[in-house]
Amino acid sequence: MRAALPIALVQCMLLAGIAPADEPSPAAPHAIPVMPDTTLGSRLPSRETIDPADLLFAAPTRIDRIGRIIAPVMIDGRGPYRFIVDTGANYSTISPQLAAALGLKQTADSSILVNGVTGTAQVPSVPISRLQVGDLVVENTQLPVVWAPLMAGADGILGAAGLTEGRLLVDFAHNRVVLSRSHEARAPGYFARLPGMRLSGGLVSVEAHVGGVRVDAIIDTGSERTLGNIALQKALFSHHSDSAKPTKVYGATAHIVSGELDVAPTIDFGSVKMAKVTLVFGDLHIFQVWGLTERPALIIGMDVLGTVAGLGIDFHHAEVYLDAAYSASACRQTSVSAFACG
């Protein structure tokens, strides 16, 4: 049995009399076209299929209609396939459908203990000779075989935190993402630079304040919602909040954890401030895995990240970049706002 692998894929569902929707069926794996234009923030080019051998230095990805960041990933020279970019995971996973389509076989000792947001699970794994996204390559590894409802339409999860030499830049305004090898050049000047700290497994944490409470914040593109630990909830609310609403948190494993939804005070990153953010508080397993139970901690999910104009994470230099300009449409369409929204 191999060591436990953190996989931070999460779903949340309100309990306000709403029954869970039927679980979607896993989609069949399929190769996707690669967009050859690698200029971040440029106009989206027309999609065309190119030879895998011609994959560029920075393979462009895009955000899909569900709000996930999708990357074209080559597996053993085949593909590219649709993988969800998860900056809160340090190992990649593959769907059962893609593993079967590629003829990947489990070995007798291939079982892996996976750490999800809500709990652990013993899952099979398959050997991969080469995983490639752009110029970033992982060779001779085992990929856990995992499928969760949030993966519908995707072929796997790309654990970006495990790409310790990688850098992710996202331009939400133009639906453009670039994942490349880290280098000395920093993000564009309009990004606010937040120095971070590397946690176990390559995760990057930055310092923030929520209503004056110092927190360790992790930018997690694999999380659908923004999550707070119990220590943060206690620090913000000395007694039970009347505005809190019950919720359940669903993750990549079968475990379901109860939590509470509540509107947090302004989240302050210094030059970037986020107001009216609804947090999901809970005693979540992933905070234990990351050693973030004793002090206030926060996972910034796509409900918040999707409202900023751009973000970036340089895993090699342990830095996070945020574009402080929020789009007016995003401010109108979500409960999240920033001072830039007016």
C-alpha positions as CSV (number, residue, x, y, z in Angstrom):
1,M,0.0,0.0,0.0
2,R,1.4,3.4,-0.9
3,A,1.3,6.6,1.1
4,A,-1.8,8.7,1.3
5,L,-2.2,11.3,-1.4
6,P,-4.1,14.6,-0.9
7,I,-6.8,15.2,-3.5
8,A,-8.7,18.5,-2.8
9,L,-11.7,18.1,-5.1
10,V,-14.9,19.3,-3.4
11,Q,-18.6,19.8,-3.9
12,C,-21.0,21.5,-1.5
13,M,-24.8,21.3,-1.4
14,L,-27.3,23.2,0.7
15,L,-29.7,21.4,2.9
16,A,-32.4,24.0,2.6
17,G,-35.0,21.4,1.6
18,I,-33.1,20.6,-1.6
19,A,-32.5,17.0,-2.4
20,P,-29.2,16.1,-4.1
21,A,-29.4,15.9,-7.9
22,D,-29.0,12.6,-9.6
23,E,-25.3,11.7,-9.8
24,P,-24.2,12.4,-13.4
25,S,-22.8,9.5,-15.4
26,P,-19.1,9.6,-16.1
27,A,-18.4,10.8,-19.6
28,A,-16.4,8.7,-22.0
29,P,-12.8,9.8,-22.5
30,H,-12.1,11.8,-25.6
31,A,-9.2,13.7,-27.0
32,I,-9.5,17.5,-27.2
33,P,-8.0,20.0,-29.6
34,V,-5.1,22.1,-28.4
35,M,-5.1,25.9,-29.0
36,P,-1.7,26.9,-30.4
37,D,-1.8,30.6,-29.3
38,T,0.1,30.8,-25.9
39,T,-0.2,34.6,-25.3
40,L,-2.0,35.1,-21.9
41,G,-4.9,37.4,-22.2
42,S,-5.0,37.4,-26.0
43,R,-8.2,36.8,-28.1
44,L,-9.3,33.2,-28.1
45,P,-8.0,31.7,-31.3
46,S,-9.9,29.2,-33.4
47,R,-9.6,25.7,-32.1
48,E,-7.6,23.3,-34.2
49,T,-6.0,19.9,-33.7
50,I,-2.3,19.8,-33.8
51,D,0.2,16.9,-33.6
52,P,1.0,15.9,-30.0
53,A,4.7,16.2,-30.9
54,D,4.1,19.9,-31.5
55,L,2.8,20.7,-28.0
56,L,4.1,24.2,-27.2
57,F,6.2,25.4,-24.3
58,A,3.0,26.5,-22.4
59,A,0.0,24.5,-23.3
60,P,-3.1,26.8,-23.1
61,T,-6.1,25.6,-21.2
62,R,-9.5,27.1,-20.7
63,I,-12.4,27.4,-18.2
64,D,-15.4,25.3,-19.0
65,R,-19.1,26.1,-18.6
66,I,-19.1,24.5,-15.1
67,G,-16.4,26.9,-13.9
68,R,-13.5,24.5,-13.8
69,I,-10.1,25.1,-15.3
70,I,-9.5,22.4,-17.9
71,A,-6.0,21.5,-19.2
72,P,-5.1,19.3,-22.3
73,V,-3.0,16.4,-20.9
74,M,-1.1,13.8,-22.8
75,I,-0.9,10.3,-21.2
76,D,1.8,7.9,-22.6
77,G,1.8,9.8,-25.9
78,R,-1.9,9.7,-26.4
79,G,-4.5,12.5,-26.1
80,P,-4.6,15.2,-25.2
81,Y,-7.4,14.6,-22.6
82,R,-9.5,16.9,-20.4
83,F,-8.0,17.2,-16.9
84,I,-9.3,19.5,-14.2
85,V,-6.4,21.8,-12.9
86,D,-6.4,21.5,-9.1
87,T,-4.0,23.8,-7.3
88,G,-5.0,22.2,-4.0
89,A,-3.8,18.7,-5.0
90,N,-0.3,17.5,-5.2
91,Y,-1.0,14.3,-7.1
92,S,-2.9,13.8,-10.3
93,T,-5.7,11.2,-10.8
94,I,-7.3,9.5,-13.8
95,S,-10.9,8.5,-14.4
96,P,-11.9,4.8,-14.6
97,Q,-13.1,5.4,-18.2
98,L,-9.8,6.8,-19.4
99,A,-7.8,4.1,-17.6
100,A,-9.9,1.5,-19.4
101,A,-9.7,3.2,-22.8
102,L,-5.9,3.3,-22.5
103,G,-5.7,-0.3,-21.5
104,L,-4.0,0.5,-18.2
105,K,-3.9,-2.4,-15.8
106,Q,-3.8,-2.5,-12.1
107,T,-1.0,-4.4,-10.4
108,A,-1.4,-6.5,-7.3
109,D,0.1,-3.9,-5.0
110,S,-1.4,-0.8,-6.7
111,S,-3.9,0.2,-4.0
112,I,-3.4,3.8,-2.8
113,L,-4.9,5.6,0.2
114,V,-6.2,8.9,-1.1
115,N,-6.9,11.9,1.2
116,G,-9.9,13.9,0.0
117,V,-11.5,17.0,1.5
118,T,-14.0,15.0,3.5
119,G,-12.1,11.7,4.2
120,T,-9.9,9.0,2.9
121,A,-10.5,6.1,0.5
122,Q,-8.5,3.1,-0.7
123,V,-8.5,3.3,-4.5
124,P,-6.8,1.4,-7.2
125,S,-4.0,2.9,-9.3
126,V,-2.5,2.4,-12.7
127,P,1.1,2.8,-13.9
128,I,1.8,5.8,-16.2
129,S,5.0,6.0,-18.2
130,R,4.6,9.7,-19.1
131,L,2.2,12.5,-18.2
132,Q,2.7,15.7,-20.1
133,V,1.1,19.2,-20.1
134,G,3.0,21.7,-22.1
135,D,6.7,21.3,-21.3
136,L,5.9,19.9,-17.8
137,V,6.5,16.1,-17.7
138,V,6.0,13.5,-15.0
139,E,7.5,10.1,-15.7
140,N,7.1,6.6,-14.3
141,T,4.3,7.2,-11.7
142,Q,1.2,5.6,-10.4
143,L,-2.1,7.5,-10.9
144,P,-5.0,6.8,-8.5
145,V,-8.2,5.9,-10.3
146,V,-10.9,8.2,-9.0
147,W,-14.2,9.5,-10.2
148,A,-16.4,12.0,-8.5
149,P,-19.6,13.9,-9.6
150,L,-17.7,17.1,-10.1
151,M,-15.5,15.3,-12.7
152,A,-18.4,14.8,-15.1
153,G,-17.0,15.5,-18.6
154,A,-13.4,15.4,-17.4
155,D,-10.9,12.6,-17.8
156,G,-8.9,13.2,-14.6
157,I,-7.5,15.7,-12.2
158,L,-4.1,17.5,-12.7
159,G,-2.5,18.0,-9.3
160,A,-0.8,21.3,-10.1
161,A,0.8,21.5,-6.6
162,G,2.7,18.4,-7.5
163,L,4.3,20.2,-10.4
164,T,6.8,21.8,-8.2
165,E,8.6,23.6,-11.1
166,G,5.3,24.8,-12.6
167,R,3.6,28.2,-12.9
168,L,-0.1,28.7,-13.5
169,L,-1.5,32.0,-14.9
170,V,-5.2,32.5,-15.4
171,D,-7.0,35.3,-17.3
172,F,-10.6,34.9,-16.4
173,A,-11.7,37.9,-18.4
174,H,-10.5,36.2,-21.7
175,N,-11.1,32.6,-20.7
176,R,-7.3,31.9,-21.1
177,V,-5.0,29.9,-18.9
178,V,-1.3,29.1,-19.3
179,L,0.5,26.3,-17.3
180,S,4.2,26.4,-17.9
181,R,7.6,25.8,-16.3
182,S,8.5,28.4,-13.7
183,H,11.2,30.9,-14.7
184,E,12.7,34.0,-13.3
185,A,10.2,36.4,-15.1
186,R,7.4,37.4,-12.8
187,A,3.7,37.8,-13.5
188,P,2.5,40.9,-15.4
189,G,2.8,44.2,-13.5
190,Y,-1.0,44.6,-12.9
191,F,-1.0,41.4,-10.7
192,A,-0.6,41.9,-7.0
193,R,2.2,39.7,-5.7
194,L,1.6,37.7,-2.5
195,P,4.6,36.0,-1.1
196,G,3.7,32.5,0.1
197,M,4.9,29.6,2.1
198,R,5.3,26.1,0.8
199,L,3.4,23.4,2.7
200,S,3.9,19.7,2.6
201,G,3.4,18.2,-0.9
202,G,4.2,21.5,-2.7
203,L,1.0,23.4,-1.7
204,V,1.4,27.2,-1.4
205,S,-0.2,29.1,1.4
206,V,-0.4,32.9,1.7
207,E,-1.2,35.1,4.6
208,A,-4.6,36.9,4.7
209,H,-6.9,38.4,7.2
210,V,-10.7,37.8,7.6
211,G,-12.3,40.5,9.7
212,G,-9.0,41.2,11.4
213,V,-8.3,37.5,12.0
214,R,-5.0,36.2,10.5
215,V,-5.5,33.2,8.3
216,D,-3.5,30.8,6.2
217,A,-5.1,30.9,2.8
218,I,-4.7,28.3,0.0
219,I,-5.8,29.1,-3.5
220,D,-7.6,25.9,-4.6
221,T,-8.9,25.8,-8.2
222,G,-10.2,22.3,-7.5
223,S,-12.7,23.4,-4.9
224,E,-16.1,24.6,-6.0
225,R,-16.7,26.5,-2.8
226,T,-14.6,28.6,-0.3
227,L,-14.0,26.7,2.9
228,G,-13.0,27.7,6.4
229,N,-11.9,25.5,9.3
230,I,-13.4,25.3,12.8
231,A,-10.6,27.5,14.2
232,L,-11.6,30.3,11.9
233,Q,-15.3,29.9,12.6
234,K,-14.6,30.2,16.4
235,A,-12.3,33.2,15.9
236,L,-15.0,35.0,13.9
237,F,-18.1,34.1,15.8
238,S,-17.8,34.0,19.7
239,H,-21.2,32.3,19.7
240,H,-23.4,30.6,17.2
241,S,-24.3,32.9,14.3
242,D,-28.0,33.3,13.6
243,S,-27.3,33.7,9.9
244,A,-25.5,30.3,9.6
245,K,-27.2,27.7,7.4
246,P,-26.6,24.0,7.4
247,T,-24.9,22.4,4.5
248,K,-23.2,19.2,3.5
249,V,-19.8,18.9,1.9
250,Y,-19.2,16.2,-0.8
251,G,-15.6,15.4,-1.8
252,A,-13.7,13.0,-4.0
253,T,-14.3,10.2,-1.5
254,A,-17.6,8.7,-0.3
255,H,-17.5,10.6,3.0
256,I,-20.0,13.4,3.5
257,V,-19.4,16.0,6.2
258,S,-21.8,18.5,7.7
259,G,-20.9,22.1,7.7
260,E,-22.4,25.6,8.0
261,L,-22.7,28.4,5.5
262,D,-22.2,32.0,6.7
263,V,-21.1,35.3,5.3
264,A,-17.6,36.2,6.3
265,P,-16.2,39.6,7.1
266,T,-14.0,41.1,4.3
267,I,-11.1,38.9,3.3
268,D,-8.0,41.1,3.1
269,F,-4.9,40.1,1.1
270,G,-3.4,43.6,1.5
271,S,-3.8,45.2,-2.0
272,V,-6.7,42.9,-2.8
273,K,-9.9,42.8,-0.6
274,M,-12.9,40.5,-1.1
275,A,-16.2,41.3,0.6
276,K,-19.5,39.4,0.9
277,V,-17.9,36.0,0.6
278,T,-20.1,33.1,1.8
279,L,-17.8,30.5,3.6
280,V,-18.5,26.9,4.2
281,F,-17.2,26.1,7.8
282,G,-16.6,22.5,8.7
283,D,-14.3,20.0,10.5
284,L,-12.9,18.9,7.1
285,H,-10.4,16.1,6.8
286,I,-8.2,18.0,4.4
287,F,-7.3,20.6,7.1
288,Q,-5.9,17.7,9.2
289,V,-3.9,16.5,6.3
290,W,-2.4,19.9,5.8
291,G,-1.7,20.5,9.5
292,L,-4.2,23.4,9.6
293,T,-6.6,22.6,12.4
294,E,-5.1,24.6,15.3
295,R,-5.0,28.0,13.7
296,P,-7.5,29.7,11.4
297,A,-7.3,28.6,7.8
298,L,-9.1,29.2,4.5
299,I,-9.4,27.4,1.2
300,I,-10.3,29.9,-1.6
301,G,-12.4,28.1,-4.1
302,M,-13.7,28.8,-7.6
303,D,-16.8,30.6,-6.3
304,V,-14.4,33.5,-5.4
305,L,-11.6,32.9,-7.8
306,G,-14.1,33.1,-10.8
307,T,-14.9,36.7,-9.9
308,V,-11.3,38.1,-10.1
309,A,-9.9,39.2,-13.4
310,G,-6.8,37.0,-13.1
311,L,-4.7,34.9,-10.8
312,G,-1.5,33.0,-10.8
313,I,0.5,30.6,-8.7
314,D,4.3,30.0,-9.0
315,F,4.9,26.8,-7.2
316,H,8.7,27.0,-7.6
317,H,8.9,30.5,-6.0
318,A,6.0,30.0,-3.6
319,E,4.2,33.1,-4.9
320,V,0.5,33.9,-5.6
321,Y,-0.6,36.6,-8.0
322,L,-4.0,38.2,-8.0
323,D,-5.4,40.8,-10.4
324,A,-7.3,43.2,-8.2
325,A,-9.7,44.3,-10.9
326,Y,-13.0,42.5,-10.7
327,S,-15.3,42.4,-13.7
328,A,-18.6,44.2,-13.3
329,S,-20.5,41.2,-14.7
330,A,-18.9,38.9,-12.1
331,C,-19.8,41.3,-9.3
332,R,-23.4,41.3,-10.4
333,Q,-23.7,37.6,-10.9
334,T,-22.2,36.4,-7.7
335,S,-22.5,37.1,-4.0
336,V,-18.8,38.0,-4.0
337,S,-17.6,41.6,-4.4
338,A,-14.5,43.6,-4.0
339,F,-14.0,47.3,-3.3
340,A,-13.2,47.6,-7.0
341,C,-16.8,46.7,-7.8
342,G,-18.0,50.0,-6.5
